[in-house]
Amino acid sequence: MQLPNLPQIGMMLHMQPEPGESIAAFFASRSALVAELEKSGVQAVWVTEHHFDPQSLSASPLLPLAHWAARTQRIQLGVAAVLAAGRNPTLLAENIALLSNLAPGRIAIGFAKGGPFEAQKRAFGWGSEQARADMQAVVDATLDLLRPPPGAQCAQGAPDAALQPPPCGVLPMFIASREPDTLAWAARRGLGWMSAQFWPLDMYDAQAINWGIAASGPADALLVRGLWIGDDGAAARSHALRWLAEFRGNKQAQWKVGFRGPLADMDESESLARMIVGTPDDCAKQLGALLALRTVPRLAFNPMHAQPEVQLNQMSRLLEHVLPHIVSSRTTTPA
């Protein structure tokens, strides 16, 4: 379904197995889900990077992207985000360049310093303030390798020091950060920015301002929101709050000491304000208001359910029953 005047519409695919689901069945079903999402009209799928987490089997996110690329033709495949600190930038650039040739024009890469997860921090140092500087150094070196000279073509040869194969097609790249200095660096390096699901919209707006101060080109950004569409608004909101409580329970043991986690100090209404939740009409109004006040090039939704069939149904309802209302209102309302 072609819906004009809207951001790119994608889904955050959190790699969470269902209770009792085998590893083989899990990966097979999520691969099938990506193919079905493409058929439904979803334009992008994003996967995160986490380690030592039984609720997020995505320790090497570039690998599932390569697997999904072989099963699809059009859908964009992105990582939100690669945890770059401590990585070898040459190997990272080679992997990204190779992946860009497996799915030309369909790969998007985000970078981050790492979240508040104790095991990751102990093993790799990710999530610390030092990781921020280390990430920037690795990403700088990776970008220098990934960007070929002007006019270079995918199939042409390159000097011995260049990547083989060289990167192919456009590679949208982003940084996930709330720090003004990091966003300014990202803008100078030609990166867009990413805003996580639990960050408030005023954080996205602040990112846009900080990025724009140093930017020399148009903005590219990814905003993530939770999604739950139901026939009854109260029931949908109740489901979303239960899902949030379960999410916090699953993650609590993995967060670093003293970290209270997203939405810890907010009441129910403030929590729901960071999601798109309710009936199709409710969701259309919420999403329309969000888009009326800011430029959002890319939206990714996290359907708040672990079953892939339900996730697909939620994205289909978004495409068929929510987004057309926004398009209609945009085409009939005077500027």
Phi and psi restraints in degrees (value plus and minus 20) as a CYANA .aco file:
   2 GLN   PHI    -109.8   -69.8
   2 GLN   PSI     101.3   141.3
   3 LEU   PHI    -142.9  -102.9
   3 LEU   PSI      82.9   122.9
   4 PRO   PHI     -93.0   -53.0
   4 PRO   PSI     144.8   184.8
   5 ASN   PHI      43.4    83.4
   5 ASN   PSI       7.8    47.8
   6 LEU   PHI    -148.7  -108.7
   6 LEU   PSI     138.7   178.7
   7 PRO   PHI     -83.7   -43.7
   7 PRO   PSI     147.3   187.3
   8 GLN   PHI     -80.7   -40.7
   8 GLN   PSI     112.9   152.9
   9 ILE   PHI    -126.1   -86.1
   9 ILE   PSI      99.9   139.9
  10 GLY   PHI    -150.7  -110.7
  10 GLY   PSI     156.4   196.4
  11 MET   PHI    -147.3  -107.3
  11 MET   PSI     116.6   156.6
  12 MET   PHI    -102.1   -62.1
  12 MET   PSI      97.1   137.1
  13 LEU   PHI    -121.2   -81.2
  13 LEU   PSI      74.3   114.3
  14 HIS   PHI     -98.3   -58.3
  14 HIS   PSI     106.8   146.8
  15 MET   PHI    -102.7   -62.7
  15 MET   PSI      48.2    88.2
  16 GLN   PHI    -128.8   -88.8
  16 GLN   PSI      93.2   133.2
  17 PRO   PHI     -89.1   -49.1
  17 PRO   PSI     132.7   172.7
  18 GLU   PHI     -98.9   -58.9
  18 GLU   PSI     136.6   176.6
  19 PRO   PHI     -76.0   -36.0
  19 PRO   PSI     108.2   148.2
  20 GLY   PHI      62.3   102.3
  20 GLY   PSI     -23.7    16.3
  21 GLU   PHI     -97.8   -57.8
  21 GLU   PSI     110.8   150.8
  22 SER   PHI     -90.7   -50.7
  22 SER   PSI     138.1   178.1
  23 ILE   PHI     -82.1   -42.1
  23 ILE   PSI     -63.9   -23.9
  24 ALA   PHI     -81.8   -41.8
  24 ALA   PSI     -64.4   -24.4
  25 ALA   PHI     -85.5   -45.5
  25 ALA   PSI     -56.7   -16.7
  26 PHE   PHI     -80.5   -40.5
  26 PHE   PSI     -72.1   -32.1
  27 PHE   PHI     -87.0   -47.0
  27 PHE   PSI     -55.6   -15.6
  28 ALA   PHI     -84.8   -44.8
  28 ALA   PSI     -62.8   -22.8
  29 SER   PHI     -90.2   -50.2
  29 SER   PSI     -55.4   -15.4
  30 ARG   PHI     -93.5   -53.5
  30 ARG   PSI     -52.4   -12.4
  31 SER   PHI     -84.5   -44.5
  31 SER   PSI     -63.0   -23.0
  32 ALA   PHI     -83.3   -43.3
  32 ALA   PSI     -56.2   -16.2
  33 LEU   PHI     -81.5   -41.5
  33 LEU   PSI     -63.8   -23.8
  34 VAL   PHI     -80.4   -40.4
  34 VAL   PSI     -62.4   -22.4
  35 ALA   PHI     -82.6   -42.6
  35 ALA   PSI     -59.6   -19.6
  36 GLU   PHI     -90.8   -50.8
  36 GLU   PSI     -55.4   -15.4
  37 LEU   PHI     -82.4   -42.4
  37 LEU   PSI     -60.5   -20.5
  38 GLU   PHI     -81.0   -41.0
  38 GLU   PSI     -64.4   -24.4
  39 LYS   PHI     -81.8   -41.8
  39 LYS   PSI     -54.8   -14.8
  40 SER   PHI     -92.6   -52.6
  40 SER   PSI     -38.4     1.6
  41 GLY   PHI      89.2   129.2
  41 GLY   PSI     -20.9    19.1
  42 VAL   PHI     -82.8   -42.8
  42 VAL   PSI     115.6   155.6
  43 GLN   PHI    -114.4   -74.4
  43 GLN   PSI     -36.9     3.1
  44 ALA   PHI    -174.5  -134.5
  44 ALA   PSI     131.5   171.5
  45 VAL   PHI    -148.3  -108.3
  45 VAL   PSI     113.4   153.4
  46 TRP   PHI    -138.7   -98.7
  46 TRP   PSI     121.6   161.6
  47 VAL   PHI    -148.3  -108.3
  47 VAL   PSI     125.2   165.2
  48 THR   PHI    -112.0   -72.0
  48 THR   PSI     154.9   194.9
  49 GLU   PHI    -138.5   -98.5
  49 GLU   PSI     102.0   142.0
  50 HIS   PHI    -159.6  -119.6
  50 HIS   PSI     135.7   175.7
  51 HIS   PHI    -150.3  -110.3
  51 HIS   PSI     125.5   165.5
  52 PHE   PHI      40.0    80.0
  52 PHE   PSI      11.3    51.3
  53 ASP   PHI    -143.3  -103.3
  53 ASP   PSI      88.2   128.2
  54 PRO   PHI     -86.8   -46.8
  54 PRO   PSI     -33.6     6.4
  55 GLN   PHI    -114.0   -74.0
  55 GLN   PSI     -16.0    24.0
  56 SER   PHI    -173.2  -133.2
  56 SER   PSI      67.9   107.9
  57 LEU   PHI    -107.0   -67.0
  57 LEU   PSI      48.4    88.4
  58 SER   PHI    -162.0  -122.0
  58 SER   PSI      31.5    71.5
  59 ALA   PHI     -90.1   -50.1
  59 ALA   PSI     -43.6    -3.6
  60 SER   PHI    -153.7  -113.7
  60 SER   PSI      58.5    98.5
  61 PRO   PHI     -87.2   -47.2
  61 PRO   PSI     -41.8    -1.8
  62 LEU   PHI     -86.9   -46.9
  62 LEU   PSI     -47.2    -7.2
  63 LEU   PHI     -86.2   -46.2
  63 LEU   PSI     -70.8   -30.8
  64 PRO   PHI     -81.8   -41.8
  64 PRO   PSI     -51.4   -11.4
  65 LEU   PHI     -81.7   -41.7
  65 LEU   PSI     -61.8   -21.8
  66 ALA   PHI     -83.2   -43.2
  66 ALA   PSI     -60.8   -20.8
  67 HIS   PHI     -85.5   -45.5
  67 HIS   PSI     -63.8   -23.8
  68 TRP   PHI     -88.2   -48.2
  68 TRP   PSI     -52.3   -12.3
  69 ALA   PHI     -80.8   -40.8
  69 ALA   PSI     -53.7   -13.7
  70 ALA   PHI     -92.0   -52.0
  70 ALA   PSI     -37.7     2.3
  71 ARG   PHI    -124.1   -84.1
  71 ARG   PSI     -20.3    19.7
  72 THR   PHI    -152.8  -112.8
  72 THR   PSI     149.7   189.7
  73 GLN   PHI    -143.3  -103.3
  73 GLN   PSI     -52.6   -12.6
  74 ARG   PHI    -144.2  -104.2
  74 ARG   PSI     -54.0   -14.0
  75 ILE   PHI     -83.4   -43.4
  75 ILE   PSI     118.1   158.1
  76 GLN   PHI     -97.7   -57.7
  76 GLN   PSI     124.0   164.0
  77 LEU   PHI    -142.0  -102.0
  77 LEU   PSI     100.8   140.8
  78 GLY   PHI    -151.7  -111.7
  78 GLY   PSI     138.0   178.0
  79 VAL   PHI    -133.3   -93.3
  79 VAL   PSI     108.1   148.1
  80 ALA   PHI    -151.6  -111.6
  80 ALA   PSI      55.5    95.5
  81 ALA   PHI    -169.9  -129.9
  81 ALA   PSI     143.9   183.9
  82 VAL   PHI     -88.5   -48.5
  82 VAL   PSI     111.2   151.2
  83 LEU   PHI    -109.5   -69.5
  83 LEU   PSI      81.2   121.2
  84 ALA   PHI    -108.9   -68.9
  84 ALA   PSI     -43.1    -3.1
  85 ALA   PHI     -78.0   -38.0
  85 ALA   PSI     111.0   151.0
  86 GLY   PHI      64.7   104.7
  86 GLY   PSI     -29.7    10.3
  87 ARG   PHI     -94.3   -54.3
  87 ARG   PSI     133.1   173.1
  88 ASN   PHI     -97.5   -57.5
  88 ASN   PSI      95.7   135.7
  89 PRO   PHI     -84.7   -44.7
  89 PRO   PSI     -51.5   -11.5
  90 THR   PHI     -87.7   -47.7
  90 THR   PSI     -65.0   -25.0
  91 LEU   PHI     -85.6   -45.6
  91 LEU   PSI     -59.6   -19.6
  92 LEU   PHI     -83.3   -43.3
  92 LEU   PSI     -65.2   -25.2
  93 ALA   PHI     -83.8   -43.8
  93 ALA   PSI     -59.4   -19.4
  94 GLU   PHI     -82.9   -42.9
  94 GLU   PSI     -62.7   -22.7
  95 ASN   PHI     -83.7   -43.7
  95 ASN   PSI     -63.5   -23.5
  96 ILE   PHI     -86.0   -46.0
  96 ILE   PSI     -62.4   -22.4
  97 ALA   PHI     -83.7   -43.7
  97 ALA   PSI     -62.7   -22.7
  98 LEU   PHI     -82.6   -42.6
  98 LEU   PSI     -63.9   -23.9
  99 LEU   PHI     -82.4   -42.4
  99 LEU   PSI     -56.5   -16.5
 100 SER   PHI     -85.8   -45.8
 100 SER   PSI     -44.8    -4.8
 101 ASN   PHI    -103.0   -63.0
 101 ASN   PSI     -45.9    -5.9
 102 LEU   PHI     -93.5   -53.5
 102 LEU   PSI     -49.2    -9.2
 103 ALA   PHI    -159.5  -119.5
 103 ALA   PSI      53.1    93.1
 104 PRO   PHI     -77.7   -37.7
 104 PRO   PSI     109.7   149.7
 105 GLY   PHI      56.1    96.1
 105 GLY   PSI     -14.7    25.3
 106 ARG   PHI    -138.9   -98.9
 106 ARG   PSI     -14.8    25.2
 107 ILE   PHI    -126.4   -86.4
 107 ILE   PSI     116.4   156.4
 108 ALA   PHI    -151.8  -111.8
 108 ALA   PSI     118.6   158.6
 109 ILE   PHI    -148.7  -108.7
 109 ILE   PSI     105.2   145.2
 110 GLY   PHI    -125.0   -85.0
 110 GLY   PSI     137.7   177.7
 111 PHE   PHI    -148.6  -108.6
 111 PHE   PSI     127.8   167.8
 112 ALA   PHI    -171.3  -131.3
 112 ALA   PSI     143.7   183.7
 113 LYS   PHI    -105.5   -65.5
 113 LYS   PSI     -33.8     6.2
 114 GLY   PHI      89.1   129.1
 114 GLY   PSI     123.2   163.2
 115 GLY   PHI    -108.2   -68.2
 115 GLY   PSI    -190.3  -150.3
 116 PRO   PHI    -105.4   -65.4
 116 PRO   PSI      34.5    74.5
 117 PHE   PHI    -130.0   -90.0
 117 PHE   PSI     100.8   140.8
 118 GLU   PHI     -80.6   -40.6
 118 GLU   PSI     -64.8   -24.8
 119 ALA   PHI     -85.2   -45.2
 119 ALA   PSI     -60.8   -20.8
 120 GLN   PHI     -82.9   -42.9
 120 GLN   PSI     -61.2   -21.2
 121 LYS   PHI     -85.4   -45.4
 121 LYS   PSI     -61.8   -21.8
 122 ARG   PHI     -84.7   -44.7
 122 ARG   PSI     -61.5   -21.5
 123 ALA   PHI     -96.7   -56.7
 123 ALA   PSI     -60.0   -20.0
 124 PHE   PHI    -144.2  -104.2
 124 PHE   PSI     -31.7     8.3
 125 GLY   PHI      62.9   102.9
 125 GLY   PSI     -16.5    23.5
 126 TRP   PHI     -89.0   -49.0
 126 TRP   PSI     123.8   163.8
 127 GLY   PHI      78.6   118.6
 127 GLY   PSI     -34.5     5.5
 128 SER   PHI    -103.3   -63.3
 128 SER   PSI     148.0   188.0
 129 GLU   PHI     -85.9   -45.9
 129 GLU   PSI     -54.8   -14.8
 130 GLN   PHI     -81.6   -41.6
 130 GLN   PSI     -53.2   -13.2
 131 ALA   PHI     -82.5   -42.5
 131 ALA   PSI     -48.2    -8.2
 132 ARG   PHI     -84.5   -44.5
 132 ARG   PSI     -68.6   -28.6
 133 ALA   PHI     -85.5   -45.5
 133 ALA   PSI     -60.2   -20.2
 134 ASP   PHI     -83.3   -43.3
 134 ASP   PSI     -61.1   -21.1
 135 MET   PHI     -79.9   -39.9
 135 MET   PSI     -67.2   -27.2
 136 GLN   PHI     -81.1   -41.1
 136 GLN   PSI     -59.9   -19.9
 137 ALA   PHI     -84.6   -44.6
 137 ALA   PSI     -63.6   -23.6
 138 VAL   PHI     -86.4   -46.4
 138 VAL   PSI     -64.4   -24.4
 139 VAL   PHI     -85.5   -45.5
 139 VAL   PSI     -60.3   -20.3
 140 ASP   PHI     -76.0   -36.0
 140 ASP   PSI     -68.7   -28.7
 141 ALA   PHI     -86.5   -46.5
 141 ALA   PSI     -57.5   -17.5
 142 THR   PHI     -85.1   -45.1
 142 THR   PSI     -63.8   -23.8
 143 LEU   PHI     -83.4   -43.4
 143 LEU   PSI     -58.5   -18.5
 144 ASP   PHI     -81.6   -41.6
 144 ASP   PSI     -52.2   -12.2
 145 LEU   PHI    -101.7   -61.7
 145 LEU   PSI     -53.5   -13.5
 146 LEU   PHI     -97.9   -57.9
 146 LEU   PSI     -43.7    -3.7
 147 ARG   PHI    -116.0   -76.0
 147 ARG   PSI      82.3   122.3
 148 PRO   PHI     -93.4   -53.4
 148 PRO   PSI     148.1   188.1
 149 PRO   PHI     -80.2   -40.2
 149 PRO   PSI     133.8   173.8
 150 PRO   PHI     -75.2   -35.2
 150 PRO   PSI     115.5   155.5
 151 GLY   PHI      67.8   107.8
 151 GLY   PSI     -24.8    15.2
 152 ALA   PHI     -85.7   -45.7
 152 ALA   PSI     124.3   164.3
 153 GLN   PHI    -132.5   -92.5
 153 GLN   PSI     137.0   177.0
 154 CYS   PHI     -78.1   -38.1
 154 CYS   PSI     -61.2   -21.2
 155 ALA   PHI    -111.1   -71.1
 155 ALA   PSI     -25.5    14.5
 156 GLN   PHI     -98.0   -58.0
 156 GLN   PSI     137.4   177.4
 157 GLY   PHI     -92.8   -52.8
 157 GLY   PSI     151.6   191.6
 158 ALA   PHI    -166.9  -126.9
 158 ALA   PSI     141.6   181.6
 159 PRO   PHI     -78.7   -38.7
 159 PRO   PSI     142.6   182.6
 160 ASP   PHI     -77.4   -37.4
 160 ASP   PSI     -52.8   -12.8
 161 ALA   PHI    -100.8   -60.8
 161 ALA   PSI     -27.7    12.3
 162 ALA   PHI    -106.6   -66.6
 162 ALA   PSI     142.0   182.0
 163 LEU   PHI     -86.0   -46.0
 163 LEU   PSI     121.2   161.2
 164 GLN   PHI    -149.4  -109.4
 164 GLN   PSI      95.0   135.0
 165 PRO   PHI     -93.9   -53.9
 165 PRO   PSI     135.8   175.8
 166 PRO   PHI     -88.5   -48.5
 166 PRO   PSI     138.4   178.4
 167 PRO   PHI     -81.8   -41.8
 167 PRO   PSI     127.9   167.9
 168 CYS   PHI    -142.1  -102.1
 168 CYS   PSI     111.2   151.2
 169 GLY   PHI      58.3    98.3
 169 GLY   PSI    -199.9  -159.9
 170 VAL   PHI     -94.9   -54.9
 170 VAL   PSI     113.7   153.7
 171 LEU   PHI    -138.3   -98.3
 171 LEU   PSI      70.4   110.4
 172 PRO   PHI     -82.6   -42.6
 172 PRO   PSI     112.0   152.0
 173 MET   PHI    -154.1  -114.1
 173 MET   PSI     128.8   168.8
 174 PHE   PHI    -161.5  -121.5
 174 PHE   PSI     143.9   183.9
 175 ILE   PHI    -144.0  -104.0
 175 ILE   PSI     117.0   157.0
 176 ALA   PHI    -121.7   -81.7
 176 ALA   PSI      82.5   122.5
 177 SER   PHI    -180.3  -140.3
 177 SER   PSI     132.2   172.2
 178 ARG   PHI    -127.5   -87.5
 178 ARG   PSI     -21.3    18.7
 179 GLU   PHI    -103.8   -63.8
 179 GLU   PSI     105.7   145.7
 180 PRO   PHI     -75.6   -35.6
 180 PRO   PSI     -61.9   -21.9
 181 ASP   PHI     -85.6   -45.6
 181 ASP   PSI     -58.7   -18.7
 182 THR   PHI     -87.7   -47.7
 182 THR   PSI     -59.2   -19.2
 183 LEU   PHI     -87.5   -47.5
 183 LEU   PSI     -56.7   -16.7
 184 ALA   PHI     -85.2   -45.2
 184 ALA   PSI     -62.5   -22.5
 185 TRP   PHI     -80.6   -40.6
 185 TRP   PSI     -63.1   -23.1
 186 ALA   PHI     -80.1   -40.1
 186 ALA   PSI     -62.7   -22.7
 187 ALA   PHI     -83.9   -43.9
 187 ALA   PSI     -61.9   -21.9
 188 ARG   PHI     -84.6   -44.6
 188 ARG   PSI     -50.7   -10.7
 189 ARG   PHI    -108.6   -68.6
 189 ARG   PSI     -15.9    24.1
 190 GLY   PHI      59.5    99.5
 190 GLY   PSI       0.5    40.5
 191 LEU   PHI    -112.9   -72.9
 191 LEU   PSI     129.7   169.7
 192 GLY   PHI    -106.1   -66.1
 192 GLY   PSI    -186.9  -146.9
 193 TRP   PHI    -152.9  -112.9
 193 TRP   PSI     139.9   179.9
 194 MET   PHI    -143.5  -103.5
 194 MET   PSI     121.7   161.7
 195 SER   PHI    -143.2  -103.2
 195 SER   PSI     101.4   141.4
 196 ALA   PHI     -92.4   -52.4
 196 ALA   PSI     143.7   183.7
 197 GLN   PHI     -75.8   -35.8
 197 GLN   PSI     -60.0   -20.0
 198 PHE   PHI    -113.5   -73.5
 198 PHE   PSI     -19.9    20.1
 199 TRP   PHI     -98.7   -58.7
 199 TRP   PSI     121.2   161.2
 200 PRO   PHI     -90.4   -50.4
 200 PRO   PSI     141.5   181.5
 201 LEU   PHI     -85.1   -45.1
 201 LEU   PSI     -49.9    -9.9
 202 ASP   PHI     -88.2   -48.2
 202 ASP   PSI     -41.5    -1.5
 203 MET   PHI     -89.2   -49.2
 203 MET   PSI     -62.5   -22.5
 204 TYR   PHI     -79.2   -39.2
 204 TYR   PSI     -63.3   -23.3
 205 ASP   PHI     -84.2   -44.2
 205 ASP   PSI     -58.6   -18.6
 206 ALA   PHI     -87.2   -47.2
 206 ALA   PSI     -59.2   -19.2
 207 GLN   PHI     -78.7   -38.7
 207 GLN   PSI     -63.6   -23.6
 208 ALA   PHI     -81.1   -41.1
 208 ALA   PSI     -60.9   -20.9
 209 ILE   PHI     -86.4   -46.4
 209 ILE   PSI     -69.0   -29.0
 210 ASN   PHI     -84.8   -44.8
 210 ASN   PSI     -59.3   -19.3
 211 TRP   PHI     -86.1   -46.1
 211 TRP   PSI     -62.3   -22.3
 212 GLY   PHI     -87.0   -47.0
 212 GLY   PSI     -45.6    -5.6
 213 ILE   PHI     -81.2   -41.2
 213 ILE   PSI     -56.0   -16.0
 214 ALA   PHI    -124.5   -84.5
 214 ALA   PSI     -24.4    15.6
 215 ALA   PHI     -98.7   -58.7
 215 ALA   PSI     128.9   168.9
 216 SER   PHI    -136.9   -96.9
 216 SER   PSI     -19.5    20.5
 217 GLY   PHI    -157.5  -117.5
 217 GLY   PSI    -197.2  -157.2
 218 PRO   PHI     -87.8   -47.8
 218 PRO   PSI     133.8   173.8
 219 ALA   PHI     -95.2   -55.2
 219 ALA   PSI     126.1   166.1
 220 ASP   PHI    -153.8  -113.8
 220 ASP   PSI     107.4   147.4
 221 ALA   PHI    -171.2  -131.2
 221 ALA   PSI     134.0   174.0
 222 LEU   PHI    -140.7  -100.7
 222 LEU   PSI     105.5   145.5
 223 LEU   PHI    -134.0   -94.0
 223 LEU   PSI     110.2   150.2
 224 VAL   PHI    -129.9   -89.9
 224 VAL   PSI     115.1   155.1
 225 ARG   PHI    -156.8  -116.8
 225 ARG   PSI     124.5   164.5
 226 GLY   PHI     -88.3   -48.3
 226 GLY   PSI     133.1   173.1
 227 LEU   PHI    -159.9  -119.9
 227 LEU   PSI     110.6   150.6
 228 TRP   PHI    -170.5  -130.5
 228 TRP   PSI      96.4   136.4
 229 ILE   PHI    -129.9   -89.9
 229 ILE   PSI     105.7   145.7
 230 GLY   PHI    -153.2  -113.2
 230 GLY   PSI     149.4   189.4
 231 ASP   PHI     -98.2   -58.2
 231 ASP   PSI     -43.4    -3.4
 232 ASP   PHI    -140.2  -100.2
 232 ASP   PSI     104.1   144.1
 233 GLY   PHI     -82.7   -42.7
 233 GLY   PSI     -63.8   -23.8
 234 ALA   PHI     -84.3   -44.3
 234 ALA   PSI     -61.8   -21.8
 235 ALA   PHI     -85.1   -45.1
 235 ALA   PSI     -57.6   -17.6
 236 ALA   PHI     -85.3   -45.3
 236 ALA   PSI     -62.4   -22.4
 237 ARG   PHI     -86.6   -46.6
 237 ARG   PSI     -57.6   -17.6
 238 SER   PHI     -83.2   -43.2
 238 SER   PSI     -62.3   -22.3
 239 HIS   PHI     -81.1   -41.1
 239 HIS   PSI     -65.7   -25.7
 240 ALA   PHI     -81.2   -41.2
 240 ALA   PSI     -60.6   -20.6
 241 LEU   PHI     -89.2   -49.2
 241 LEU   PSI     -57.1   -17.1
 242 ARG   PHI     -84.3   -44.3
 242 ARG   PSI     -62.1   -22.1
 243 TRP   PHI     -81.2   -41.2
 243 TRP   PSI     -61.4   -21.4
 244 LEU   PHI     -82.8   -42.8
 244 LEU   PSI     -63.1   -23.1
 245 ALA   PHI     -82.4   -42.4
 245 ALA   PSI     -60.7   -20.7
 246 GLU   PHI     -87.0   -47.0
 246 GLU   PSI     -60.3   -20.3
 247 PHE   PHI     -78.6   -38.6
 247 PHE   PSI     -68.6   -28.6
 248 ARG   PHI     -81.8   -41.8
 248 ARG   PSI     -58.7   -18.7
 249 GLY   PHI     -83.2   -43.2
 249 GLY   PSI     -59.8   -19.8
 250 ASN   PHI     -88.2   -48.2
 250 ASN   PSI     -54.8   -14.8
 251 LYS   PHI    -110.3   -70.3
 251 LYS   PSI     -38.9     1.1
 252 GLN   PHI     -74.7   -34.7
 252 GLN   PSI     -63.1   -23.1
 253 ALA   PHI     -90.6   -50.6
 253 ALA   PSI     -36.5     3.5
 254 GLN   PHI    -116.1   -76.1
 254 GLN   PSI     -37.2     2.8
 255 TRP   PHI     -93.4   -53.4
 255 TRP   PSI     135.7   175.7
 256 LYS   PHI     -86.7   -46.7
 256 LYS   PSI     138.6   178.6
 257 VAL   PHI     -79.9   -39.9
 257 VAL   PSI     110.5   150.5
 258 GLY   PHI      70.0   110.0
 258 GLY   PSI     -30.9     9.1
 259 PHE   PHI    -104.8   -64.8
 259 PHE   PSI     105.5   145.5
 260 ARG   PHI    -113.6   -73.6
 260 ARG   PSI     -34.0     6.0
 261 GLY   PHI      69.6   109.6
 261 GLY   PSI     147.2   187.2
 262 PRO   PHI     -85.1   -45.1
 262 PRO   PSI     123.9   163.9
 263 LEU   PHI      47.0    87.0
 263 LEU   PSI      -2.5    37.5
 264 ALA   PHI     -84.9   -44.9
 264 ALA   PSI     -57.1   -17.1
 265 ASP   PHI    -125.0   -85.0
 265 ASP   PSI      -4.6    35.4
 266 MET   PHI    -127.4   -87.4
 266 MET   PSI     129.2   169.2
 267 ASP   PHI     -99.2   -59.2
 267 ASP   PSI    -200.0  -160.0
 268 GLU   PHI     -82.7   -42.7
 268 GLU   PSI     -61.7   -21.7
 269 SER   PHI     -85.8   -45.8
 269 SER   PSI     -57.4   -17.4
 270 GLU   PHI     -90.0   -50.0
 270 GLU   PSI     -57.1   -17.1
 271 SER   PHI     -83.1   -43.1
 271 SER   PSI     -66.1   -26.1
 272 LEU   PHI     -86.0   -46.0
 272 LEU   PSI     -47.0    -7.0
 273 ALA   PHI     -85.8   -45.8
 273 ALA   PSI     -37.2     2.8
 274 ARG   PHI    -115.6   -75.6
 274 ARG   PSI      -7.2    32.8
 275 MET   PHI    -150.2  -110.2
 275 MET   PSI     150.0   190.0
 276 ILE   PHI    -132.0   -92.0
 276 ILE   PSI      84.8   124.8
 277 VAL   PHI    -160.9  -120.9
 277 VAL   PSI     119.1   159.1
 278 GLY   PHI     116.4   156.4
 278 GLY   PSI    -178.7  -138.7
 279 THR   PHI     -90.2   -50.2
 279 THR   PSI     147.0   187.0
 280 PRO   PHI     -74.0   -34.0
 280 PRO   PSI     -59.0   -19.0
 281 ASP   PHI     -86.8   -46.8
 281 ASP   PSI     -62.8   -22.8
 282 ASP   PHI     -77.3   -37.3
 282 ASP   PSI     -67.9   -27.9
 283 CYS   PHI     -85.5   -45.5
 283 CYS   PSI     -57.8   -17.8
 284 ALA   PHI     -83.1   -43.1
 284 ALA   PSI     -61.8   -21.8
 285 LYS   PHI     -86.1   -46.1
 285 LYS   PSI     -63.5   -23.5
 286 GLN   PHI     -83.6   -43.6
 286 GLN   PSI     -66.0   -26.0
 287 LEU   PHI     -90.6   -50.6
 287 LEU   PSI     -57.4   -17.4
 288 GLY   PHI     -82.4   -42.4
 288 GLY   PSI     -61.5   -21.5
 289 ALA   PHI     -85.6   -45.6
 289 ALA   PSI     -60.2   -20.2
 290 LEU   PHI     -79.7   -39.7
 290 LEU   PSI     -66.1   -26.1
 291 LEU   PHI     -97.5   -57.5
 291 LEU   PSI     -42.4    -2.4
 292 ALA   PHI     -90.7   -50.7
 292 ALA   PSI     -42.5    -2.5
 293 LEU   PHI    -124.5   -84.5
 293 LEU   PSI     -24.3    15.7
 294 ARG   PHI    -178.9  -138.9
 294 ARG   PSI     138.5   178.5
 295 THR   PHI    -107.8   -67.8
 295 THR   PSI     103.5   143.5
 296 VAL   PHI    -148.4  -108.4
 296 VAL   PSI      79.5   119.5
 297 PRO   PHI     -85.9   -45.9
 297 PRO   PSI     -54.6   -14.6
 298 ARG   PHI    -158.3  -118.3
 298 ARG   PSI     113.4   153.4
 299 LEU   PHI    -139.0   -99.0
 299 LEU   PSI     115.2   155.2
 300 ALA   PHI    -145.4  -105.4
 300 ALA   PSI     113.8   153.8
 301 PHE   PHI    -131.7   -91.7
 301 PHE   PSI     121.9   161.9
 302 ASN   PHI    -128.1   -88.1
 302 ASN   PSI      77.9   117.9
 303 PRO   PHI     -82.6   -42.6
 303 PRO   PSI     103.8   143.8
 304 MET   PHI    -102.6   -62.6
 304 MET   PSI      50.1    90.1
 305 HIS   PHI    -183.4  -143.4
 305 HIS   PSI     127.4   167.4
 306 ALA   PHI    -105.5   -65.5
 306 ALA   PSI     -40.9    -0.9
 307 GLN   PHI    -101.7   -61.7
 307 GLN   PSI     109.3   149.3
 308 PRO   PHI     -82.2   -42.2
 308 PRO   PSI     -52.8   -12.8
 309 GLU   PHI     -83.4   -43.4
 309 GLU   PSI     -58.7   -18.7
 310 VAL   PHI     -91.8   -51.8
 310 VAL   PSI     -59.8   -19.8
 311 GLN   PHI     -79.2   -39.2
 311 GLN   PSI     -64.5   -24.5
 312 LEU   PHI     -82.7   -42.7
 312 LEU   PSI     -62.1   -22.1
 313 ASN   PHI     -82.5   -42.5
 313 ASN   PSI     -60.4   -20.4
 314 GLN   PHI     -84.5   -44.5
 314 GLN   PSI     -62.8   -22.8
 315 MET   PHI     -87.6   -47.6
 315 MET   PSI     -56.4   -16.4
 316 SER   PHI     -85.0   -45.0
 316 SER   PSI     -61.5   -21.5
 317 ARG   PHI     -83.9   -43.9
 317 ARG   PSI     -58.0   -18.0
 318 LEU   PHI     -80.0   -40.0
 318 LEU   PSI     -67.7   -27.7
 319 LEU   PHI     -87.5   -47.5
 319 LEU   PSI     -59.0   -19.0
 320 GLU   PHI    -111.6   -71.6
 320 GLU   PSI     -50.4   -10.4
 321 HIS   PHI    -140.6  -100.6
 321 HIS   PSI     -30.2     9.8
 322 VAL   PHI    -132.0   -92.0
 322 VAL   PSI     -76.5   -36.5
 323 LEU   PHI     -82.3   -42.3
 323 LEU   PSI     -58.3   -18.3
 324 PRO   PHI     -78.1   -38.1
 324 PRO   PSI     -52.1   -12.1
 325 HIS   PHI     -86.1   -46.1
 325 HIS   PSI     -56.2   -16.2
 326 ILE   PHI     -90.0   -50.0
 326 ILE   PSI     -62.5   -22.5
 327 VAL   PHI     -79.8   -39.8
 327 VAL   PSI     -63.6   -23.6
 328 SER   PHI     -82.6   -42.6
 328 SER   PSI     -62.7   -22.7
 329 SER   PHI     -88.7   -48.7
 329 SER   PSI     -53.1   -13.1
 330 ARG   PHI     -92.5   -52.5
 330 ARG   PSI     -51.3   -11.3
 331 THR   PHI    -106.4   -66.4
 331 THR   PSI     -35.2     4.8
 332 THR   PHI    -127.7   -87.7
 332 THR   PSI     -33.4     6.6
 333 THR   PHI    -109.9   -69.9
 333 THR   PSI     107.1   147.1
 334 PRO   PHI     -81.4   -41.4
 334 PRO   PSI     126.1   166.1
